[in-house]
Amino acid sequence: MLIAARDFLRLGLDDLFVVAREFFNPRLSRSGLNRMLKQRGVATLVKLARRDSGDEGKPRHKPCKDYEPSYEHIDIKHLPQMPDEKQKRYLYVAIDRATR
């Protein structure tokens, strides 16, 4: 019954907990309800929303591009000049993209 309420009404855990304590078991704990839902494989609200919109199988972000070793990325940063310094300072950062 609780699983059907979760699927049909899209109740969050807290709302489902209130309903379960009121109508099913007044000694039920929130963590017990959460464990029961996980054991039975009930989808979270986020998964239910993804399933409805159709992007359940799509990856959330693109994978990183593979680079050959020794492909380096170099950044040059200008550091702020302190009042007691006479010359500008720079920071050079080189990263091998394949191994990081």
Biopython code that builds the backbone (N, CA, C, O; Angstrom):
import numpy as np
from Bio.PDB.StructureBuilder import StructureBuilder

atoms = [
    (1, "MET", "N", (0.805, -1.188, 0.000)),
    (1, "MET", "CA", (0.000, 0.000, 0.000)),
    (1, "MET", "C", (0.856, 1.265, 0.000)),
    (1, "MET", "O", (0.567, 2.221, -0.719)),
    (2, "LEU", "N", (1.915, 1.260, 0.815)),
    (2, "LEU", "CA", (2.806, 2.418, 0.859)),
    (2, "LEU", "C", (3.559, 2.599, -0.451)),
    (2, "LEU", "O", (3.802, 3.721, -0.895)),
    (3, "ILE", "N", (3.920, 1.483, -1.057)),
    (3, "ILE", "CA", (4.635, 1.554, -2.328)),
    (3, "ILE", "C", (3.732, 2.138, -3.404)),
    (3, "ILE", "O", (4.183, 2.933, -4.229)),
    (4, "ALA", "N", (2.473, 1.756, -3.405)),
    (4, "ALA", "CA", (1.526, 2.320, -4.371)),
    (4, "ALA", "C", (1.322, 3.804, -4.123)),
    (4, "ALA", "O", (1.191, 4.579, -5.070)),
    (5, "ALA", "N", (1.292, 4.207, -2.856)),
    (5, "ALA", "CA", (1.156, 5.633, -2.535)),
    (5, "ALA", "C", (2.375, 6.412, -3.015)),
    (5, "ALA", "O", (2.257, 7.540, -3.493)),
    (6, "ARG", "N", (3.536, 5.801, -2.883)),
    (6, "ARG", "CA", (4.760, 6.477, -3.338)),
    (6, "ARG", "C", (4.733, 6.669, -4.849)),
    (6, "ARG", "O", (5.077, 7.742, -5.345)),
    (7, "ASP", "N", (4.326, 5.634, -5.583)),
    (7, "ASP", "CA", (4.295, 5.717, -7.040)),
    (7, "ASP", "C", (3.180, 6.630, -7.554)),
    (7, "ASP", "O", (3.401, 7.435, -8.459)),
    (8, "PHE", "N", (2.005, 6.505, -6.984)),
    (8, "PHE", "CA", (0.861, 7.234, -7.514)),
    (8, "PHE", "C", (0.820, 8.686, -7.046)),
    (8, "PHE", "O", (0.621, 9.595, -7.852)),
    (9, "LEU", "N", (1.008, 8.904, -5.750)),
    (9, "LEU", "CA", (0.887, 10.256, -5.198)),
    (9, "LEU", "C", (2.204, 11.031, -5.196)),
    (9, "LEU", "O", (2.212, 12.243, -4.980)),
    (10, "ARG", "N", (3.295, 10.349, -5.432)),
    (10, "ARG", "CA", (4.635, 10.968, -5.424)),
    (10, "ARG", "C", (4.916, 11.634, -4.085)),
    (10, "ARG", "O", (5.365, 12.779, -4.025)),
    (11, "LEU", "N", (4.644, 10.901, -3.016)),
    (11, "LEU", "CA", (4.889, 11.429, -1.686)),
    (11, "LEU", "C", (6.362, 11.283, -1.332)),
    (11, "LEU", "O", (6.978, 10.252, -1.599)),
    (12, "GLY", "N", (6.911, 12.318, -0.733)),
    (12, "GLY", "CA", (8.271, 12.255, -0.233)),
    (12, "GLY", "C", (8.324, 11.388, 1.018)),
    (12, "GLY", "O", (7.288, 10.962, 1.529)),
    (13, "LEU", "N", (9.529, 11.130, 1.507)),
    (13, "LEU", "CA", (9.691, 10.235, 2.659)),
    (13, "LEU", "C", (8.981, 10.783, 3.888)),
    (13, "LEU", "O", (8.328, 10.026, 4.605)),
    (14, "ASP", "N", (9.093, 12.076, 4.145)),
    (14, "ASP", "CA", (8.457, 12.647, 5.328)),
    (14, "ASP", "C", (6.930, 12.562, 5.245)),
    (14, "ASP", "O", (6.273, 12.207, 6.224)),
    (15, "ASP", "N", (6.373, 12.885, 4.089)),
    (15, "ASP", "CA", (4.920, 12.807, 3.919)),
    (15, "ASP", "C", (4.431, 11.357, 4.008)),
    (15, "ASP", "O", (3.394, 11.077, 4.610)),
    (16, "LEU", "N", (5.179, 10.459, 3.411)),
    (16, "LEU", "CA", (4.827, 9.045, 3.466)),
    (16, "LEU", "C", (4.915, 8.523, 4.900)),
    (16, "LEU", "O", (4.126, 7.673, 5.313)),
    (17, "PHE", "N", (5.874, 9.038, 5.643)),
    (17, "PHE", "CA", (6.044, 8.651, 7.045)),
    (17, "PHE", "C", (4.829, 9.070, 7.879)),
    (17, "PHE", "O", (4.357, 8.302, 8.717)),
    (18, "VAL", "N", (4.328, 10.274, 7.652)),
    (18, "VAL", "CA", (3.145, 10.753, 8.376)),
    (18, "VAL", "C", (1.938, 9.860, 8.076)),
    (18, "VAL", "O", (1.194, 9.481, 8.981)),
    (19, "VAL", "N", (1.756, 9.533, 6.805)),
    (19, "VAL", "CA", (0.635, 8.677, 6.411)),
    (19, "VAL", "C", (0.783, 7.285, 7.027)),
    (19, "VAL", "O", (-0.191, 6.724, 7.528)),
    (20, "ALA", "N", (1.990, 6.729, 6.992)),
    (20, "ALA", "CA", (2.210, 5.379, 7.507)),
    (20, "ALA", "C", (1.980, 5.313, 9.013)),
    (20, "ALA", "O", (1.408, 4.342, 9.508)),
    (21, "ARG", "N", (2.417, 6.332, 9.743)),
    (21, "ARG", "CA", (2.196, 6.331, 11.196)),
    (21, "ARG", "C", (0.728, 6.512, 11.537)),
    (21, "ARG", "O", (0.231, 5.915, 12.492)),
    (22, "GLU", "N", (0.040, 7.323, 10.772)),
    (22, "GLU", "CA", (-1.363, 7.603, 11.058)),
    (22, "GLU", "C", (-2.255, 6.397, 10.778)),
    (22, "GLU", "O", (-3.155, 6.095, 11.562)),
    (23, "PHE", "N", (-2.010, 5.707, 9.666)),
    (23, "PHE", "CA", (-2.953, 4.680, 9.227)),
    (23, "PHE", "C", (-2.453, 3.242, 9.371)),
    (23, "PHE", "O", (-3.270, 2.321, 9.381)),
    (24, "PHE", "N", (-1.155, 3.018, 9.480)),
    (24, "PHE", "CA", (-0.651, 1.646, 9.493)),
    (24, "PHE", "C", (-0.021, 1.237, 10.816)),
    (24, "PHE", "O", (-0.444, 0.256, 11.426)),
    (25, "ASN", "N", (0.987, 1.979, 11.264)),
    (25, "ASN", "CA", (1.714, 1.558, 12.458)),
    (25, "ASN", "C", (2.206, 2.798, 13.205)),
    (25, "ASN", "O", (3.121, 3.471, 12.732)),
    (26, "PRO", "N", (1.617, 3.113, 14.362)),
    (26, "PRO", "CA", (2.023, 4.316, 15.084)),
    (26, "PRO", "C", (3.424, 4.221, 15.690)),
    (26, "PRO", "O", (3.992, 5.239, 16.084)),
    (27, "ARG", "N", (3.991, 3.008, 15.770)),
    (27, "ARG", "CA", (5.346, 2.857, 16.322)),
    (27, "ARG", "C", (6.422, 2.847, 15.239)),
    (27, "ARG", "O", (7.593, 2.624, 15.548)),
    (28, "LEU", "N", (6.064, 3.079, 14.003)),
    (28, "LEU", "CA", (7.014, 3.071, 12.885)),
    (28, "LEU", "C", (7.990, 4.247, 13.000)),
    (28, "LEU", "O", (7.592, 5.356, 13.357)),
    (29, "SER", "N", (9.247, 4.002, 12.700)),
    (29, "SER", "CA", (10.237, 5.085, 12.690)),
    (29, "SER", "C", (10.519, 5.499, 11.252)),
    (29, "SER", "O", (10.294, 4.737, 10.312)),
    (30, "ARG", "N", (11.011, 6.707, 11.105)),
    (30, "ARG", "CA", (11.325, 7.226, 9.761)),
    (30, "ARG", "C", (12.429, 6.392, 9.116)),
    (30, "ARG", "O", (12.351, 6.057, 7.934)),
    (31, "SER", "N", (13.454, 6.061, 9.895)),
    (31, "SER", "CA", (14.548, 5.256, 9.344)),
    (31, "SER", "C", (14.075, 3.852, 8.985)),
    (31, "SER", "O", (14.542, 3.272, 8.005)),
    (32, "GLY", "N", (13.150, 3.303, 9.771)),
    (32, "GLY", "CA", (12.593, 1.993, 9.442)),
    (32, "GLY", "C", (11.824, 2.017, 8.133)),
    (32, "GLY", "O", (11.923, 1.098, 7.321)),
    (33, "LEU", "N", (11.056, 3.082, 7.940)),
    (33, "LEU", "CA", (10.327, 3.228, 6.676)),
    (33, "LEU", "C", (11.297, 3.348, 5.504)),
    (33, "LEU", "O", (11.089, 2.737, 4.455)),
    (34, "ASN", "N", (12.347, 4.128, 5.682)),
    (34, "ASN", "CA", (13.339, 4.301, 4.617)),
    (34, "ASN", "C", (14.020, 2.972, 4.292)),
    (34, "ASN", "O", (14.213, 2.648, 3.120)),
    (35, "ARG", "N", (14.387, 2.195, 5.328)),
    (35, "ARG", "CA", (15.004, 0.879, 5.102)),
    (35, "ARG", "C", (14.055, -0.047, 4.360)),
    (35, "ARG", "O", (14.475, -0.775, 3.460)),
    (36, "MET", "N", (12.773, -0.027, 4.730)),
    (36, "MET", "CA", (11.789, -0.882, 4.075)),
    (36, "MET", "C", (11.659, -0.520, 2.590)),
    (36, "MET", "O", (11.596, -1.405, 1.737)),
    (37, "LEU", "N", (11.619, 0.766, 2.289)),
    (37, "LEU", "CA", (11.511, 1.186, 0.889)),
    (37, "LEU", "C", (12.747, 0.772, 0.088)),
    (37, "LEU", "O", (12.631, 0.327, -1.054)),
    (38, "LYS", "N", (13.929, 0.920, 0.689)),
    (38, "LYS", "CA", (15.168, 0.528, -0.011)),
    (38, "LYS", "C", (15.228, -0.981, -0.233)),
    (38, "LYS", "O", (15.637, -1.433, -1.302)),
    (39, "GLN", "N", (14.821, -1.768, 0.775)),
    (39, "GLN", "CA", (14.848, -3.227, 0.645)),
    (39, "GLN", "C", (13.937, -3.710, -0.470)),
    (39, "GLN", "O", (14.238, -4.704, -1.131)),
    (40, "ARG", "N", (12.844, -3.028, -0.683)),
    (40, "ARG", "CA", (11.898, -3.435, -1.712)),
    (40, "ARG", "C", (12.183, -2.787, -3.057)),
    (40, "ARG", "O", (11.448, -3.009, -4.019)),
    (41, "GLY", "N", (13.244, -1.986, -3.136)),
    (41, "GLY", "CA", (13.661, -1.392, -4.402)),
    (41, "GLY", "C", (12.739, -0.303, -4.908)),
    (41, "GLY", "O", (12.622, -0.101, -6.116)),
    (42, "VAL", "N", (12.079, 0.405, -3.993)),
    (42, "VAL", "CA", (11.178, 1.482, -4.390)),
    (42, "VAL", "C", (12.015, 2.680, -4.825)),
    (42, "VAL", "O", (12.948, 3.082, -4.129)),
    (43, "ALA", "N", (11.679, 3.238, -5.964)),
    (43, "ALA", "CA", (12.458, 4.342, -6.521)),
    (43, "ALA", "C", (12.269, 5.612, -5.699)),
    (43, "ALA", "O", (11.203, 5.851, -5.132)),
    (44, "THR", "N", (13.327, 6.422, -5.645)),
    (44, "THR", "CA", (13.224, 7.718, -4.996)),
    (44, "THR", "C", (12.438, 8.665, -5.897)),
    (44, "THR", "O", (12.178, 8.349, -7.058)),
    (45, "LEU", "N", (12.060, 9.820, -5.364)),
    (45, "LEU", "CA", (11.290, 10.774, -6.161)),
    (45, "LEU", "C", (12.087, 11.273, -7.361)),
    (45, "LEU", "O", (11.516, 11.536, -8.419)),
    (46, "VAL", "N", (13.393, 11.405, -7.204)),
    (46, "VAL", "CA", (14.238, 11.849, -8.322)),
    (46, "VAL", "C", (14.223, 10.806, -9.437)),
    (46, "VAL", "O", (14.104, 11.154, -10.612)),
    (47, "LYS", "N", (14.344, 9.539, -9.077)),
    (47, "LYS", "CA", (14.322, 8.471, -10.086)),
    (47, "LYS", "C", (12.956, 8.373, -10.756)),
    (47, "LYS", "O", (12.865, 8.113, -11.956)),
    (48, "LEU", "N", (11.897, 8.580, -9.978)),
    (48, "LEU", "CA", (10.562, 8.560, -10.570)),
    (48, "LEU", "C", (10.381, 9.704, -11.563)),
    (48, "LEU", "O", (9.772, 9.518, -12.616)),
    (49, "ALA", "N", (10.902, 10.880, -11.238)),
    (49, "ALA", "CA", (10.804, 12.021, -12.146)),
    (49, "ALA", "C", (11.606, 11.782, -13.417)),
    (49, "ALA", "O", (11.160, 12.141, -14.506)),
    (50, "ARG", "N", (12.799, 11.171, -13.288)),
    (50, "ARG", "CA", (13.606, 10.860, -14.474)),
    (50, "ARG", "C", (12.909, 9.828, -15.353)),
    (50, "ARG", "O", (12.933, 9.921, -16.581)),
    (51, "ARG", "N", (12.281, 8.835, -14.701)),
    (51, "ARG", "CA", (11.582, 7.795, -15.454)),
    (51, "ARG", "C", (10.411, 8.393, -16.230)),
    (51, "ARG", "O", (10.143, 7.981, -17.358)),
    (52, "ASP", "N", (9.713, 9.359, -15.636)),
    (52, "ASP", "CA", (8.588, 9.998, -16.313)),
    (52, "ASP", "C", (9.031, 10.877, -17.470)),
    (52, "ASP", "O", (8.353, 10.949, -18.496)),
    (53, "SER", "N", (10.181, 11.553, -17.307)),
    (53, "SER", "CA", (10.636, 12.453, -18.364)),
    (53, "SER", "C", (11.379, 11.719, -19.480)),
    (53, "SER", "O", (11.581, 12.283, -20.555)),
    (54, "GLY", "N", (11.787, 10.479, -19.244)),
    (54, "GLY", "CA", (12.405, 9.686, -20.298)),
    (54, "GLY", "C", (13.913, 9.776, -20.357)),
    (54, "GLY", "O", (14.498, 9.192, -21.269)),
    (55, "ASP", "N", (14.600, 10.480, -19.430)),
    (55, "ASP", "CA", (16.063, 10.521, -19.490)),
    (55, "ASP", "C", (16.688, 9.631, -18.434)),
    (55, "ASP", "O", (17.718, 9.985, -17.862)),
    (56, "GLU", "N", (16.091, 8.493, -18.165)),
    (56, "GLU", "CA", (16.643, 7.591, -17.167)),
    (56, "GLU", "C", (17.939, 6.942, -17.654)),
    (56, "GLU", "O", (18.857, 6.739, -16.860)),
    (57, "GLY", "N", (18.030, 6.616, -18.938)),
    (57, "GLY", "CA", (19.205, 5.938, -19.450)),
    (57, "GLY", "C", (20.322, 6.860, -19.899)),
    (57, "GLY", "O", (21.427, 6.391, -20.169)),
    (58, "LYS", "N", (20.068, 8.153, -19.987)),
    (58, "LYS", "CA", (21.083, 9.089, -20.463)),
    (58, "LYS", "C", (22.087, 9.409, -19.367)),
    (58, "LYS", "O", (21.705, 9.567, -18.207)),
    (59, "PRO", "N", (23.376, 9.507, -19.719)),
    (59, "PRO", "CA", (24.350, 9.905, -18.699)),
    (59, "PRO", "C", (24.153, 11.369, -18.311)),
    (59, "PRO", "O", (23.751, 12.188, -19.136)),
    (60, "ARG", "N", (24.438, 11.689, -17.057)),
    (60, "ARG", "CA", (24.225, 13.042, -16.570)),
    (60, "ARG", "C", (25.257, 14.014, -17.126)),
    (60, "ARG", "O", (24.911, 15.164, -17.398)),
    (61, "HIS", "N", (26.508, 13.600, -17.308)),
    (61, "HIS", "CA", (27.503, 14.454, -17.942)),
    (61, "HIS", "C", (28.340, 13.628, -18.905)),
    (61, "HIS", "O", (28.395, 12.401, -18.832)),
    (62, "LYS", "N", (28.987, 14.346, -19.805)),
    (62, "LYS", "CA", (29.802, 13.655, -20.793)),
    (62, "LYS", "C", (31.077, 13.152, -20.126)),
    (62, "LYS", "O", (31.603, 13.814, -19.231)),
    (63, "PRO", "N", (31.581, 11.994, -20.546)),
    (63, "PRO", "CA", (32.850, 11.520, -19.986)),
    (63, "PRO", "C", (34.004, 12.388, -20.471)),
    (63, "PRO", "O", (33.917, 13.037, -21.513)),
    (64, "CYS", "N", (35.071, 12.387, -19.707)),
    (64, "CYS", "CA", (36.250, 13.173, -20.070)),
    (64, "CYS", "C", (36.899, 12.589, -21.324)),
    (64, "CYS", "O", (36.870, 11.381, -21.555)),
    (65, "LYS", "N", (37.474, 13.464, -22.112)),
    (65, "LYS", "CA", (38.156, 13.035, -23.328)),
    (65, "LYS", "C", (39.467, 12.358, -22.946)),
    (65, "LYS", "O", (40.165, 12.811, -22.038)),
    (66, "ASP", "N", (39.798, 11.276, -23.638)),
    (66, "ASP", "CA", (41.064, 10.587, -23.392)),
    (66, "ASP", "C", (42.174, 11.269, -24.174)),
    (66, "ASP", "O", (42.023, 11.563, -25.360)),
    (67, "TYR", "N", (43.279, 11.514, -23.505)),
    (67, "TYR", "CA", (44.448, 12.113, -24.128)),
    (67, "TYR", "C", (45.611, 11.140, -24.057)),
    (67, "TYR", "O", (45.676, 10.295, -23.164)),
    (68, "GLU", "N", (46.519, 11.268, -24.998)),
    (68, "GLU", "CA", (47.735, 10.470, -24.948)),
    (68, "GLU", "C", (48.654, 11.062, -23.887)),
    (68, "GLU", "O", (48.622, 12.268, -23.643)),
    (69, "PRO", "N", (49.478, 10.219, -23.250)),
    (69, "PRO", "CA", (50.423, 10.758, -22.258)),
    (69, "PRO", "C", (51.322, 11.824, -22.888)),
    (69, "PRO", "O", (51.623, 11.783, -24.080)),
    (70, "SER", "N", (51.725, 12.745, -22.080)),
    (70, "SER", "CA", (52.582, 13.888, -22.411)),
    (70, "SER", "C", (51.831, 15.005, -23.139)),
    (70, "SER", "O", (52.468, 15.900, -23.695)),
    (71, "TYR", "N", (50.498, 14.979, -23.150)),
    (71, "TYR", "CA", (49.721, 16.105, -23.640)),
    (71, "TYR", "C", (49.531, 17.024, -22.450)),
    (71, "TYR", "O", (48.804, 16.694, -21.513)),
    (72, "GLU", "N", (50.182, 18.174, -22.484)),
    (72, "GLU", "CA", (50.197, 19.046, -21.318)),
    (72, "GLU", "C", (49.357, 20.288, -21.517)),
    (72, "GLU", "O", (49.248, 20.833, -22.615)),
    (73, "HIS", "N", (48.776, 20.709, -20.429)),
    (73, "HIS", "CA", (48.003, 21.944, -20.390)),
    (73, "HIS", "C", (48.765, 22.901, -19.481)),
    (73, "HIS", "O", (49.097, 22.548, -18.349)),
    (74, "ILE", "N", (49.045, 24.111, -19.968)),
    (74, "ILE", "CA", (49.834, 25.073, -19.194)),
    (74, "ILE", "C", (49.004, 26.319, -18.948)),
    (74, "ILE", "O", (48.435, 26.894, -19.876)),
    (75, "ASP", "N", (48.941, 26.731, -17.692)),
    (75, "ASP", "CA", (48.273, 27.963, -17.294)),
    (75, "ASP", "C", (49.300, 28.925, -16.728)),
    (75, "ASP", "O", (50.245, 28.521, -16.051)),
    (76, "ILE", "N", (49.101, 30.199, -17.015)),
    (76, "ILE", "CA", (49.935, 31.247, -16.436)),
    (76, "ILE", "C", (49.003, 32.201, -15.696)),
    (76, "ILE", "O", (48.078, 32.763, -16.283)),
    (77, "LYS", "N", (49.254, 32.374, -14.415)),
    (77, "LYS", "CA", (48.424, 33.242, -13.589)),
    (77, "LYS", "C", (49.257, 34.423, -13.086)),
    (77, "LYS", "O", (50.392, 34.264, -12.637)),
    (78, "HIS", "N", (48.669, 35.587, -13.173)),
    (78, "HIS", "CA", (49.315, 36.793, -12.637)),
    (78, "HIS", "C", (48.933, 36.894, -11.167)),
    (78, "HIS", "O", (47.749, 36.962, -10.839)),
    (79, "LEU", "N", (49.913, 36.905, -10.285)),
    (79, "LEU", "CA", (49.649, 36.995, -8.859)),
    (79, "LEU", "C", (49.522, 38.458, -8.453)),
    (79, "LEU", "O", (50.174, 39.318, -9.044)),
    (80, "PRO", "N", (48.708, 38.749, -7.473)),
    (80, "PRO", "CA", (48.567, 40.148, -7.050)),
    (80, "PRO", "C", (49.876, 40.682, -6.464)),
    (80, "PRO", "O", (50.614, 39.966, -5.786)),
    (81, "GLN", "N", (50.134, 41.929, -6.740)),
    (81, "GLN", "CA", (51.376, 42.550, -6.279)),
    (81, "GLN", "C", (51.163, 43.116, -4.885)),
    (81, "GLN", "O", (50.237, 43.893, -4.653)),
    (82, "MET", "N", (52.015, 42.726, -3.975)),
    (82, "MET", "CA", (51.931, 43.207, -2.601)),
    (82, "MET", "C", (52.539, 44.609, -2.522)),
    (82, "MET", "O", (53.381, 44.961, -3.347)),
    (83, "PRO", "N", (52.131, 45.396, -1.560)),
    (83, "PRO", "CA", (52.626, 46.784, -1.492)),
    (83, "PRO", "C", (54.143, 46.907, -1.357)),
    (83, "PRO", "O", (54.716, 47.891, -1.826)),
    (84, "ASP", "N", (54.801, 45.943, -0.734)),
    (84, "ASP", "CA", (56.250, 46.041, -0.540)),
    (84, "ASP", "C", (57.064, 45.426, -1.682)),
    (84, "ASP", "O", (58.293, 45.410, -1.610)),
    (85, "GLU", "N", (56.411, 44.921, -2.731)),
    (85, "GLU", "CA", (57.121, 44.290, -3.850)),
    (85, "GLU", "C", (57.290, 45.265, -4.995)),
    (85, "GLU", "O", (56.446, 46.129, -5.230)),
    (86, "LYS", "N", (58.399, 45.109, -5.706)),
    (86, "LYS", "CA", (58.722, 45.993, -6.827)),
    (86, "LYS", "C", (58.370, 45.385, -8.181)),
    (86, "LYS", "O", (58.136, 46.117, -9.142)),
    (87, "GLN", "N", (58.331, 44.080, -8.270)),
    (87, "GLN", "CA", (58.098, 43.442, -9.566)),
    (87, "GLN", "C", (56.860, 42.546, -9.535)),
    (87, "GLN", "O", (56.389, 42.143, -8.472)),
    (88, "LYS", "N", (56.350, 42.248, -10.723)),
    (88, "LYS", "CA", (55.178, 41.379, -10.834)),
    (88, "LYS", "C", (55.590, 39.926, -10.644)),
    (88, "LYS", "O", (56.722, 39.538, -10.933)),
    (89, "ARG", "N", (54.638, 39.126, -10.148)),
    (89, "ARG", "CA", (54.904, 37.706, -9.953)),
    (89, "ARG", "C", (53.903, 36.908, -10.778)),
    (89, "ARG", "O", (52.755, 37.316, -10.955)),
    (90, "TYR", "N", (54.361, 35.758, -11.280)),
    (90, "TYR", "CA", (53.517, 34.881, -12.083)),
    (90, "TYR", "C", (53.592, 33.475, -11.526)),
    (90, "TYR", "O", (54.587, 33.081, -10.919)),
    (91, "LEU", "N", (52.523, 32.727, -11.742)),
    (91, "LEU", "CA", (52.482, 31.339, -11.338)),
    (91, "LEU", "C", (52.273, 30.514, -12.601)),
    (91, "LEU", "O", (51.315, 30.737, -13.341)),
    (92, "TYR", "N", (53.161, 29.569, -12.844)),
    (92, "TYR", "CA", (53.062, 28.693, -14.005)),
    (92, "TYR", "C", (52.622, 27.311, -13.518)),
    (92, "TYR", "O", (53.233, 26.741, -12.614)),
    (93, "VAL", "N", (51.563, 26.781, -14.119)),
    (93, "VAL", "CA", (51.054, 25.461, -13.752)),
    (93, "VAL", "C", (50.975, 24.626, -15.021)),
    (93, "VAL", "O", (50.332, 25.022, -15.994)),
    (94, "ALA", "N", (51.628, 23.475, -15.008)),
    (94, "ALA", "CA", (51.585, 22.550, -16.141)),
    (94, "ALA", "C", (50.986, 21.233, -15.659)),
    (94, "ALA", "O", (51.426, 20.675, -14.653)),
    (95, "ILE", "N", (49.983, 20.739, -16.379)),
    (95, "ILE", "CA", (49.309, 19.493, -16.007)),
    (95, "ILE", "C", (49.319, 18.569, -17.220)),
    (95, "ILE", "O", (48.927, 18.955, -18.321)),
    (96, "ASP", "N", (49.777, 17.342, -16.990)),
    (96, "ASP", "CA", (49.709, 16.318, -18.017)),
    (96, "ASP", "C", (48.267, 15.809, -18.017)),
    (96, "ASP", "O", (47.831, 15.196, -17.043)),
    (97, "ARG", "N", (47.531, 16.051, -19.084)),
    (97, "ARG", "CA", (46.097, 15.755, -19.107)),
    (97, "ARG", "C", (45.797, 14.264, -19.054)),
    (97, "ARG", "O", (44.724, 13.869, -18.599)),
    (98, "ALA", "N", (46.713, 13.442, -19.505)),
    (98, "ALA", "CA", (46.444, 12.001, -19.504)),
    (98, "ALA", "C", (46.521, 11.420, -18.107)),
    (98, "ALA", "O", (45.687, 10.592, -17.739)),
    (99, "THR", "N", (47.492, 11.830, -17.330)),
    (99, "THR", "CA", (47.698, 11.236, -16.000)),
    (99, "THR", "C", (47.298, 12.167, -14.869)),
    (99, "THR", "O", (47.090, 11.713, -13.744)),
    (100, "ARG", "N", (47.186, 13.442, -15.139)),
    (100, "ARG", "CA", (46.841, 14.462, -14.151)),
    (100, "ARG", "C", (47.725, 14.368, -12.953)),
    (100, "ARG", "O", (47.578, 15.152, -12.015)),
]
sb = StructureBuilder()
sb.init_structure("model")
sb.init_model(0)
sb.init_chain("A")
sb.init_seg("    ")
for serial, (resi, resn, name, xyz) in enumerate(atoms, 1):
    if name == "N":
        sb.init_residue(resn, " ", resi, " ")
    sb.init_atom(name, np.array(xyz, "f"), 0.0, 1.0, " ", f" {name:<3s}", serial, name[0])
structure = sb.get_structure()
